Amino acid sequence: MGQTRLTGSGEDPRATELRAAVSRLRRELAGHPVDFPDRDIAEDELAVLAAMVSSGEPEVPRMRRSLLLIAGAVGSVSALGSALMQVRQAVDLFGETPPRGRG
């Protein structure tokens, strides 16, 4: 998708963006005062995304699966909406959103 590496860093800018987005959502989730049933799922899947981006070999289908699980877990918590959207946008940098099937 025409992404270039940052001069001197050697890191894919998409990975930098995803790392920052995951970090932000993790911080906001940790600071959120209200517990909710799927919080552990969100934390686990954010850890999966962080590990993938650190490995340097993120698997786009697995990233999308993690994103769906995170969105399902925190989607109803409006205070986390902006940080969740940032994660979604960062995942989207790794490839086009697959077309939805009709049926």
N, C-alpha and C positions, 0 to 999 in steps of 0.2 A: 504494500500500500504506500510505497514511496517514503517510508520512515527512514531516517538516517541516524547513525550513531552520533552521540555528542562528541565533539572534538576532545580528545584527551581522556575521556572517561571509559570508552570501550563498551559502555552499556547501551543497550537498545532503549531509546527514549520511551517506548511503550512500556517496558519493564519499570522504568523510573516512575512513570505515571501510575501504573498499577500498584507499585510498592507504596507510593504516597497515599493513594486512595484507600488501600487496605489499612494502612497505619491510622489514617484519620478515622475510619469507621470503627476500628478496634478501640481507639481512645474514647470516642463518643459512646460506644457501647459500654465500655468499662465505667464511664462516668454517669451513665444513665441510672437514676435512682430507683426506678421501678423494675422489679423482676417480672419476667414474662415466661410462659411455658417453653418456648423454643429458643431461649437465649443461648443455651449450650450448643445447639445446632449451629447457630450463627457464628459463635466463637470458634467452633471446630472447623467450619468451612472457610472462615477468614484465615485460620492457620494453614489450611490446605493451599489457599491462594498465595499466601506469603511464602510457603515452602516452594511452590512451583516457580514463582518469580525469582526466588533466590537460586534455584537450581540452574536457571538460564535456559531451560527447555520446557516452557509451559505448554500444556496440551489444551488447545482451544476447546474441544468438546467437554473436557473435565472442568475447565474454568467456567464454562457456561452452566454446567450442572451445579457447581458450587454457588454461582451467582443466583440461580433459581432457588436453591435451598436457603441462601441468606435472605433473599427477597421475601420468601414465604415466611421466614422466621421473624423478620423485623419490619415487614411491610406495613403493618398496622401501627407502628410506633412512629408517629409523624415527626417527632424530634430528630429521628435518624434519617429522614427522607433525603436530605441534601447529600449527606455522606454516602448513602446507598446509591444515589444517582451517580455520584462521582466514581464509585466502583464499577457500576454498569458501563459508564462511558469508557473507562480504562480497559475493561474487558473487550469492549467493542473495537478498540484500536487493533486488536489482534486478528480481526477478520470480520467479514460481513456477517450480519445476523442471518441465520439460515431462514429460508422462506417457510412460511407457515403452510401446512397442508390444508386442503379444503376437504370438508366432509361432514 
